[in-house]
Amino acid sequence: MKKNFILDTNVLLHDPQALLAFDNNDVIIPIYVIEEIDRFKRDQSELGRNARVVGRYIDEYRSSGRLTDGVELPTGGTLRVLFTNKQLPQEVGLGQKMDNKILAVAFAVKESEPEKPAIFITKDTNLRIKADVLGITARDYDTERVTIDEIYTGCIEMKTTGEKIDNLYRDNSLTLDELGAGDIPLNMFLHLQDEINESHTALARVDPSGDKIVSVRRHRSGIWGIQPRNREQTFAIDLLLDDRVKLVTLAGKAGTGKTLLALACGLFKTAEEASFQRLLVSRPIFPMGKDIGYLPGDIEEKLNPWMQPIYDNVDFLLNLGNKEKRQGRSYRELMDLNMIEIEPLTYIRGRSIPNQFMVIDESQNLTPHEVKTIITRAGADTKIVLTGDLYQIDNPYVDTSNNGLSHTVKRFKGKSISGHVTLNKGERSELAEVASDLL
């Protein structure tokens, strides 16, 4: 049985391709949605781009017939743009509010076409509640929804024999057949534990070739002065220093060392090993709490408050030794040498970025489309690292399940050129760790 899917504005602004996400069912767009989208079309943000794309799509379909009668979609369904004079019950809300006008169209479609189930699609939680009160089936829009507890962690613990652990230490590798572990995603980390002696353990990773596991490399002298303090940090460094892994995703709460590890490995690969031409660091611009408005100065001066966390981390890495502290070294030295570049994501579209170590901080605030735009900028020999905390999302148009970081983790799971680690233990300070758990 065909269904009527009525789409809210936020669905189309989140994903312009949503028009084609409902198979051969009928898609209905309230005219009031078009009016709301029109308000965004001049914005230079991702929302503005999506608004313009949606407008072009609908205009192309309009050439096939009248939108009020319905035009055929490539999926086999139809697209209609409708309005209604129907008023919602006063208890639900006054009809002049735009949300209520959109909901009224869904209510009218439900009543006028009872032979087809009417399903209202919106990312607005309160609007879904109001639709439910009216007897309208309402759903969130997310074609690949995954809860935060289901997100791939990149690591498993496994019991095995002491002999196999000894063989791994001796040969630095073990075939998957020898391990007898079955199907394990590529680049997944294993914490092997002796079945008899629990203190006899080993850390390994499934090789990108897919036919063996290899010992996790230990860097006793540290990476740019940084020593891993826990198992997950050791895993992260192993991925960050492996040139075969072109995409690394690091998720974890505040203070777990995501950004610091990424920058330390980036500096090591760029400044010491010269494996990459430059370290490029960027982050989306989203304020925490109320925005203070426009900032004075040129581009660099405007960006300083937003990029200060990056500057702080780089300065910390440059001044780990007592000698460097006395010299007062700063990130500007590396910028003057053209070895590090720190910039906002605003200007990345259209670029081709070869042979660079890219770190995208706070990527949980990006949409899946924005992350796709970033990753597709990667030129030959470029490595991209996405870091973020899925519990600290400032972008009102994404949540823990549909942001760019969690979307990337899911889609790249088990690929030979990508790896993921979820960091759990905070190492910033005892206070920060306790606050992260309690507040």
N, C-alpha and C positions, 0 to 999 in steps of 0.2 A: 504494500500500500504506500502510495506517495504521501509525503508530508509537506506541510508549509513551515519553512524556517524564516522567522522574522528577525532581522539583524538590528542590533543597537549600534549607535555611532562608534562606541569604543571598540567594538569588534573590528570594524573596517579600518580604524586608525591603528589598531594593533597589527592587523594583517590584511593588506589590500587583496590578497589571494583568497580571502574567506568566501568570496562569491562562488568559488569553485570547489569548496570544501564539503559540499553536502550531496555528493553523488548525483543521482538523477531526480532528486527531490526539487521542489519549487522554493525559490528564494525570494523573499519579500523585503523591500527596503522602504520604510516610512519616509514620506517626503520631508518630514522634519529632520531626519538623519542627514539628508542632502543639505539642508539649511545649516545644520551644525558643522558639517564637514567644510562648508564654504568659509567658515570663520577661521579655519586653520590653514587654508591653502597658501597664504602669503608667508607663513612661518618658515624660517630657514632650518628648523629642527627636523628630526626624523618624523614627527607628527605631521609637519607641513608637507614633507615629501609624500608620505602615505596618503594624505588628503588629495594631493594633486593626482597621484596614481589612480586612486579610486574614481575620481572624476573622469579621467581619461577612459578607464575601463567601461564605466556606465555609458559614456557618450558613444563609444564604439558599438556597444550592444544596441543602443538606441537606433543606429542606422539599419538594424534588421527589422524594426517594427515599432509599434507604440508600446512604451513601457507600461502603461496602465493595463494593456491587454495581455502583456507578457511576451518576452522575446526568448528565443531558445539559447541555452547555455551550452558550451562544449561538453559538459558532463551529461547532457541529456535532459536536464531539468529546465525550468524557465525562471526568468528574472522579471519581477514586477516592482514598480514604484507606486505606492498607494498613499492615499490620505483618507481621513474619515471625519465626520462631524459628530461622531458618537462621543458622549461624555462619560467619564468614569464615575462610579458612585462617589458622592461627596466625602464619604468616610475614607476613601482611598487617597483622594487628592484632587485639587482643583485642576481643571483641564488646561489652564493657560501655561502651566509649567511644561517645559519641553519634554522632560522625561515622561510626564503623564500623557502627553500627546502621542509619543512613540508607543507607549504601553496601550493607549486607546486603539491604535491600529491593530496591535496584536489581539486585543479583545474583540474588535470588530471582525477580524478574519476568523477567529475561533467560532464566532456565532454565525457568520454568513456562509462558511464552508465546513459544516460539521462532519462531512464525509471524509475530510482529511485532517489528521491530527495537527494542531498548531503548536509549534515549539518556539518560544522566545529565547533568543541567544544574546546574552549580555554579560559583560565582565563586571557589572555593577552589582554588588552584593545586595544592597537595599532594594534595587529594582527587581531582582529575582524574588525577594521576599514579597514585594507588593504584587508581582505577577502570580505568585502562588496563592495569595489571598483571593485573587480574582478567578482562580481555577484554571490559570494558564500554566502549562508546563514550561518551566524556565530552566535553562542550563548555562553554565559557564562555557566560554569558547576556549578550547585548548585541544588541538588535534593530537598532541603527544604529552598529555599531562602526566607528571610523575611527582609524588610527594617527596618532601625533603628526606624522609627516612628511607626512601627507596633509591636514592641517588647512589650510583656506583662509587664505592670508596677507594678502589684501586688496590686493595690488599685483603688477603685472607690468611687465617691461621690454619695450619695443617699438621696432623700427627703423622709421623713416619718412623722408620727404624733408625737406630743410631748408626748403623752401617751406611745407610744412604747419606746421612748428614756428613759422615767422615769422608765418603767418596766425593761429595760436593766440595768440601774443604781441600781435598787433595787435588782434584782436577779442575776446580773452579767452574765446573758445569756438570749437568746431569740430564740425560735425555728424559723426555716426558714419559716414554715407555718404562724406563727404569723407575721413575718416581711413582708410576701407576696412578696418576691423579685425574686422568680423563681429560675432558675439554676445558681448558682454562684460557681466558682472553689474553691476547698478546700484551706484553708489557705490564701485566698484573704482578704485584709483589706477593711473595710467599714468606710467611714466618713459619719455618719448619721447627717442630719440636719433637724430641725423642719420646717415643711411647713409654719408655721405662724411666729414663732419667730426664725430668722436665727441665733441668738447667742446661741440658745439652741442646742447643738451638743453632739455627742458621738463618740468614736473610738472603733471599734470592729473588730473581725477576724472570718472568717468561721472556725469552729472547724474541726480538722482532721476527726472526726467521720462523718461529712457531714450533721448532722441533726439540728444544731443550730449555732448561732453566740455567741461569748463570748467577754466580755469587754477586751480591751487591758490593760495589767497590768502596773501599774505606780510604779516606783521605786524612791520614794522621796529622798532617801539618795544617789542615784546615783549608778552606776556600776563601781567599781574600780576608783572612783573619777570623773566619767564622767556622766554628766546630758544631756539627749537628748535636743536639741535646737529647733527641729521642728517636725512636724508630722511624716515625713518619718523616722527620726532617732528613734522615739518612736516605730514605726512599726518594724524597723530592730532589735532593742534590744529585742522586744517581741519574734521574731523568733529565735534569737541567744540563748536565755535562755530557750527555750522550747526543752526539751530532746526528745520529740516525733518527732520533725522535724530534720531529719538526714542530709538533704542537704539544705543549704541556699545560695542563689545567691544575691549579692548586686551590682548593677550597678549605676553609677553616675559620673558626671564630677569631675575634680580635686577639692579637698577641701571640699567635701560633708561629709567626715568622715567615709567612707567605711572601710578602714583598721583600723583606730583607734577604731571604735566601735567593729569590729570583734576581735581585740586583747584584748580590755578591757573585753569583755564578755568571751573570752577564758581564760584569767587570772582568772576571777571571778569563772568560772566553774571548773577550775583546781586547783588553789591555795587556794580558800576559801571554795567552796562546795565539792571539791574532787570528782566531778562527773566523771572526766576523769583523766587518769594517767598522761598525758603530753599534753602540747600545742605544736603542730608541725606547724611551719610556713615556707612557701616556696614561691618561685616566679621564673618565667622563666627568663633566662638571655638574654636580648636584650638591646643593647646600644641605647641611644638617640643621633642621629647624627653619625658622623664618629667614628668608634671604635679606641681606642688608642693602640690596639695590645695586645700582651701577657703581663701578669703581673707577677712579681717575687714572690717567697715565696712558702709556702706549700698551701694546699687546703684552709685552713681557711683564710690565707692572700690574696689569689687570690679572694676569694668570698666576702671579706669585702666591696669593693666598690659597688657590686651589692646588697648586703643585708643591706647596711647602712640605707635605708629608714625604714626597719623593726626595726633595732637597735634603731633608733631615736624615733620611736613610743613607743617602750617598755620602753626606758629610760624616756620618757615623762610621761608615765603612772606610773612608779615607783617613780617619783619625783614630783607628784602633790601637796603633802603637804609640808609646810615649813620645817618640821623636816627632812623629807626624802631628801629635797634639800641640807640641810646642811651636811647630811651624805654622799651625793654623790652616791646614790645607782645606780646600772646599771643592764643591762640584764644579765651580767655574774653571778650574784648571783643566778638567777633562773636556768641558764644553769648548774652551779656547783651542784645545788640541783636536777638536772635531771627533772625539772618541765617544761622546755621549750627547744625546739630543733629548730634550724634555719638552713635550708639546701637547696641546689638547687634541682630542679626537676629532674636533670640528673640521680640521683641514685634511683628513686622511683620504676622503673620497676622491677617486680618480688617480691616486698615486700608485706607482709600482715601486716596491721597496725590496731591493735585492741585497743579499749578504749582510743582513742586520739581525741583531738579537733584540727582539721586540718584547717589551713587558707592558701588558695592559692591566693596570691596577684597577680595583673596584669594578670588575667586569660584571658583577651581579646587578649593576644598575643599567646594563645594556639590554636591548631587545635582541631576540634571535636574529633579526634582520641586520641589526647593527654589527653583531659579531660576525655574521657572514660577510658583510662589507669589509671588515678589518682583515679577516683571514684571507680573503681573496685578493688582498693587496700584496700578499707575500710573493716576492720574486724568488729567483734561484738562490738556494743556500740560506734562506732566511728562516729563523726559528722564532716562534711566537709562544709567549707564556701569558696565560690568563690567570689572574689571581682575584679572589673575592670571598666575601663572607655572606653566605646565603641567608643569614639571620639579620643582616643590616642592609636593607634595601630602601633607598631613598626615592627611587623613580616610581611615581604613582601609577604608571602604566604597566608595570611588571610585578610579579610576586615570586615566591620561593620556587614555584614549579615551572614557570614559563619565562624566566629571565635567560639572558644569553649564555651565562656560565653553565647553568644546569642543563640547558638545551645542548650545548656543545659537548659536555661530559657524556650525555646519553648517546648522541649521534656518533661520536668518535670512539666509543668503547670497543676495545679489541682491535683497533686498527694498528698496523705495524708502525706508522709514523706518528702515533700519538700515545700519550700516557697521562694518567691522572693519579693524584694523591689527595686524600682528605686528611688534613692535620687536625688533631684533636686536643693536644696538650698545649696550654698556653705557657710561653717561656719569657714573656715580657717582664713580669714581676709577679710576686706572690699576690699583691693587691689586685692587679689586673686580672689574674686568673680567677680569684675568688669572686670579683665583681662580675666577670663574664658568666659565671655559673649561677650567681644568686640574683642578679638584678635583671 
